[in-house]
Amino acid sequence: MATAAAYSYLGSSALDPSGLALQTSGGPAAHPRFFTGFLADPGAAAAGLLAVAEVARTRYFRPVSPASLDPVVTAGSDRLRFESFSGCCGVYARLDVLPPGIDGEIVAHGTTNVDVNPPLQRALSRVGRADPMHLAVGPDELTVTTFDGPVVERKVPLPARWLRGFAEAQVLTARFDPRAELSAVDARALLSRFSSGDRSVLWAVPAGRSLRVTSRPTPGAVCLPGAGRLAALKPFLRHATALRVYGPPVAAGSGPVASTWELSTPSQRLSVTLSPEPYRGFSGEGAVLESLTSDEAADDADLISALLSWDPAIDVDALAVAAGLTAARVRDALTQLGTAGRVGYDVAEAGYFHRTLPYSADAVADMNPRLAGARALATAGAVTVEGEAAAVRSGDELYHVRDDGSCTCWWWAKHRGERGPCKHALAVRLVRSGVTAEVHA
Amino acid sequence: MSLEWKVLERRARNGDTLGVTTLLIRATEEERLAFASEVEAHIKALSPMDWWHSATDPAGGFALAVFGTMPTAPRAARLLLRRDIRDKWERIPLPRLLEILRARELPWLGDLATRLAAKLTTDDTWTGGWKLVSTLLAESGATPPATEAVVRCWLDEMLRSPWEHPPVAPLDKFRTTPHLDLLLPSLFEIDGLGAELTRGTLDPATNSWIEEPVFPAVVARLVAEGRLDRKQILTATIDRLVRGDRPTWLRPFVMLHEALAPTVDEAATHALDYARLLPDAPSTVAGAAQRALRSVDEAGLLDLETVLDLSDATLLRKEKVLVKAQLAWLDQAARRDPARAAEVLETIAVAFDHPALDIQERALTLIGRHLKRLTPAGTLDEATLGRLADLASDLGGGLAARAAELFGTEPPAPVPAVTELPPPPPVAEMPPPITSATELATEVAALLHDETAVRWERILAGLITLNAAGETAALAAVLTPLLDRHAEHFTDDQWQPRPRMAVLAATIRRLTDPTFDDQPAKGRLHRLVATVDAPWQIGEPVLSEPPDRLLSLRMAEIYSRIHRSPVPELLATPTLANGSLDATVLAARLRRAEAAGREPWPLDLEQALLRLPRDSDPAVAAGLTSPAGRKLAEWLTAGGLADPLSARIEQAAGSNANFYAGGKPPPSPSAIARLAVNLTPTRAPLLRVEDQLVTLQRRDVKHVYAYDRIANGSILTAALPHHREVLAAWALPDLAASADEDQRGAGSLLPLLAECNGPIGPATTLTLAYGLSARHESDRVAAVDAFLALAARPSTEADKPSPSPYRHSSDKPATAGASSVPFSAAIGQALGDLGALGLIKLNRVVPALADAHRAGASTAVWELLAAALPLLLTPAPRGLPDLLELATQVATTIDVRTEIPPLTEFAAQKGGSRLVKEAKRLHSVLTR
């Protein structure tokens, strides 16, 4: 099911001698103004912004209903973050302009859509290394109140899976650890090895100064799922000083997993996160299903969201004290908020950050098809618990679920837990935890 | 004749569109408008199956009625966009439609045309939707919205012309189309449209196909004629290149750029765009940018900062042509402006980081030349010299010494070999056994997606133990729904390469129903059961296929005996994940069987024996008295399965070769097309299945289509985990096909082979050699993994003299002596032979070996290269210079000094080819 995203900009973003003026749409206001000031390293910022825009407009795998949505920008307390998500739902890109990279005033906090149009991309590609550049995110107040020109309006399809994937990519990266750091020269050699059409799933292990590509995972390895999808990073290489790679823990025999590839300069970080296989979107990864099945997390999430204050990195312990919850419950609540698009995760800082996607994302968490299916099964009384095992009758078929969540269904057999629990296991969990009583009510 | 729906419908259903048209034209406009509601009602009442019930699909006639009666554009559009009619626009007879439209002279026709155009999809390029819309647009003079679908449809019409009758040249189509100015800019803006712009055309004069894209020439021509604005088109072209796309889709734009041939002044206005393209764009785009920029620079319109800035990244590009051109450019820049030569030289030194030695050398030579010129003049300060010397100290292949001489610094001390390979992790233990029926069911379900030896062995063991533990009813309860649900995977049919799934399903069904007999008189299950039930005679053929088929046979044994002579545990269940079975564990299982007075199943016992490690102590069988126990003792005393004679053979191309040769001329049937390995047993068999496992007679002619591909490596290796060479011989055709037939996926077998044990012979070395030259990177990467694992074996195991009679080349008869050649040299010989025969592509091998070198296996890579190079020098296949270059780098890393006589001879020849240069360089490094 797809809704539509409607953009309305007061003109097109443009780069002219007076600087870069990015137009905004939606979020805390109709056309919020977040920042005005100077960029310390405009060459790198322009290259990073182009990379984010590149991911937004690319389909790395041909999906049924492609989305092509504008990047979003978040003004936190001390930095700007530009994010985008590919139309195939498998690649997530973010440019963080860190405090040393901006010299100016963040006038308001929030998240909004930002227009990056083809003429602007052309102009950005011509930005030289040292030209000082003024940046304004959002129109100034005067323009907003007196504007009477034509508004730039666009309506693009907003598939539910795109929205879910964007949100869930954050939750998935929360399990990542740093795996390797390469110099810019070694990073260039590594990235130039992959052609843009490369869709094979390989692995990389740290070896010497660089990474060695290998066919099988070992502890400490990072997955290279369709490395051709890293192409958007390449133009940023000449600004970067290091490449850092992040991934979840793996063991021998692990299936493909997601990974984050981050190029950094002293004042900026550009990262690209790849889904575990080119054909897999983040929406189906099921990373959040477990925390969604409990109602406690939903209540906690409401409490926590009221306490968030656009901090660059959310301090879990401080939140726990402020909310009177345990750290574990805060983390569950953050997962829940991540699913709803209300926090992002920064692997470099190893922490969540506050941002609210400017889409009506509240219903997204509930739209998860697997969870909806599980609720239907649980409500229909299809689950029979027999000690450690349980039988689930779905239609004419009978499935058996063990207490570790493994199931005799086709889907579980195919993914073996790599993409979260199946709907039968979720239904069993709902029944066991007694949530069905509420569902009945 | 007034308008009556009955008449109109009858004509439409008979395909009489002329009749429909006449009816509509003869009516007055008032009559037509009065009829509109009736037409609307009847069309809305159509059922999706209606078209099926008449002689002709009436959609075309109904659509004419819509055009002939509707009072407004929105109402007409609504009806025409109904599924019943929208899907059949191509059935609307356009000449009749025009007659009707001209009779009505509708003021809103343009509005309707635009509405329909907005609803076009890309499918309409071929379903005929565009024909209708473009006719309406032409008739009304309206302009369409420039959506992607409209642009694609229009472009298709422009380029499709050669198929029209009479054919119209695309140039004339572009000249006459009314939409050129509106839609042409979109051709440069829509991502992925380049795929369409690569279309060629038909030459009307010769009626032959011209592959070259027609679009660039057409646009260039229209620009030359003044029909299109040159500045606009050039800007759009360069913008497209800057925005980027897949390289093949950019090709028409690169060609257009060439055809436009920008002047120096034009290029100068786009200098910043070119400067962005040169470091990062695909090679052809970067080449064009480099030429354009250089012309700008030569005209003095480019500042040095830009040149130096873009050179940093450009000098590290993979394409040597671009790098060399960039070096030449910098050389010129340094000459032109001696005051800033120092900066230029430091930029040139960036190329010291390039992986290719000839690039490093060229950069060093350039710097040397400038130093000679500049130092006397004193233009270079000490600090710059110091930095340059510093950068040069990491140069490879003996260049660092040359640099030291140049800068007058100390030659860098030879770096000791950094070839520390981590030992391969030990082979994993078998996971714990399956303990419940539900767990077994989830594992059986998992088999449907991923068959591994470990999963199969756990399922077999679990089935036996759970059945013996009285869980039969529970097994039936959880497994039967699963088998029913996926019946297509669990029934035997000829399309399944191996029948093991069907036999597993039959066994499970038989557990609950002892009378169950799936295929009583025929089929593979029947044949397998007949084989295992036949009297057990050693040496009698049981398998005619690769060793992985042992698993099907074992399944059949379980099927046959699970009721007749049940056992509480299997003997052959491995203790390690690679299939290895600890001899003491097997002895303990046999002891339990003896104590219970049970006779083990014969095939189960044979598979168990085949899985024992080579150095198992015969003493573990002490005290066993049953026939099976004595068999274990006898087997261990005999030293287990004897290694067969493994001999390399050459397979000819055969006359079938032309079927797969593609556009290339087929090789002569007698030409050597592949190297294979035959196995011959060296002793009388002790087991029933033994002879067939170690006997392999390949054909003289290469199999083009392998009918017995080993789809699943771990099931093969788990059959004989301590006889790597035998496994490799069986798997060799798959690996060969990955190199010479571009097949994908066989490489995953190689790391598994590396985890097995046993001496290395010609089959193992050939599988690795073919794997290192596989077409697909994932297979080559797996081959490198295997190479590293073999190189990292503890020295006690590595290449110890074995009693095996393996020989590594085909020119001598096999001798039963110890093989003293290290495995890497043996692979080198195999690579050398394959390369000399032209059976593999060296340019695939070089990056794979470079990976192994960087991963720390430099010594093994050197041994490989030292064995391969002498065989390759004279045939000099493509890619040899790169292999020599790699050899130089490896030799410098591990500081090897030796004489390779054929190389000495080769390097002595005169000539300036890259091959000779690289040979000389290697020779000088080895003999410095």
Chai-1 contact restraints between the chains, C-beta under 6 A:
chainA,res_idxA,chainB,res_idxB,connection_type,confidence,min_distance_angstrom,max_distance_angstrom,comment,restraint_id
A,R122,B,D239,contact,1.0,0.0,6.0,A-B,restraint_1
A,S125,B,V242,contact,1.0,0.0,6.0,A-B,restraint_2
A,S125,B,R276,contact,1.0,0.0,6.0,A-B,restraint_3
A,R126,B,L272,contact,1.0,0.0,6.0,A-B,restraint_4
A,V185,B,D353,contact,1.0,0.0,6.0,A-B,restraint_5
A,R188,B,L316,contact,1.0,0.0,6.0,A-B,restraint_6
A,S192,B,K318,contact,1.0,0.0,6.0,A-B,restraint_7
A,S200,B,S778,contact,1.0,0.0,6.0,A-B,restraint_8
A,L202,B,V781,contact,1.0,0.0,6.0,A-B,restraint_9
A,A207,B,A855,contact,1.0,0.0,6.0,A-B,restraint_10
A,R212,B,A855,contact,1.0,0.0,6.0,A-B,restraint_11
A,V213,B,V781,contact,1.0,0.0,6.0,A-B,restraint_12
A,T214,B,D785,contact,1.0,0.0,6.0,A-B,restraint_13
A,S215,B,V781,contact,1.0,0.0,6.0,A-B,restraint_14
A,S215,B,A782,contact,1.0,0.0,6.0,A-B,restraint_15
A,S215,B,D785,contact,1.0,0.0,6.0,A-B,restraint_16
A,K234,B,D280,contact,1.0,0.0,6.0,A-B,restraint_17
A,P235,B,D280,contact,1.0,0.0,6.0,A-B,restraint_18
A,R238,B,A313,contact,1.0,0.0,6.0,A-B,restraint_19
A,A389,B,T438,contact,1.0,0.0,6.0,A-B,restraint_20
A,E397,B,R485,contact,1.0,0.0,6.0,A-B,restraint_21
A,L398,B,P481,contact,1.0,0.0,6.0,A-B,restraint_22
A,H400,B,T438,contact,1.0,0.0,6.0,A-B,restraint_23
A,H400,B,A441,contact,1.0,0.0,6.0,A-B,restraint_24
A,H400,B,V478,contact,1.0,0.0,6.0,A-B,restraint_25
A,R402,B,T438,contact,1.0,0.0,6.0,A-B,restraint_26
A,S406,B,T442,contact,1.0,0.0,6.0,A-B,restraint_27
A,T408,B,A441,contact,1.0,0.0,6.0,A-B,restraint_28
A,T408,B,T442,contact,1.0,0.0,6.0,A-B,restraint_29
A,T408,B,A445,contact,1.0,0.0,6.0,A-B,restraint_30
A,T408,B,L482,contact,1.0,0.0,6.0,A-B,restraint_31
A,A413,B,A445,contact,1.0,0.0,6.0,A-B,restraint_32
A,A413,B,A446,contact,1.0,0.0,6.0,A-B,restraint_33
A,A413,B,L448,contact,1.0,0.0,6.0,A-B,restraint_34
A,A413,B,H449,contact,1.0,0.0,6.0,A-B,restraint_35
A,K414,B,H449,contact,1.0,0.0,6.0,A-B,restraint_36
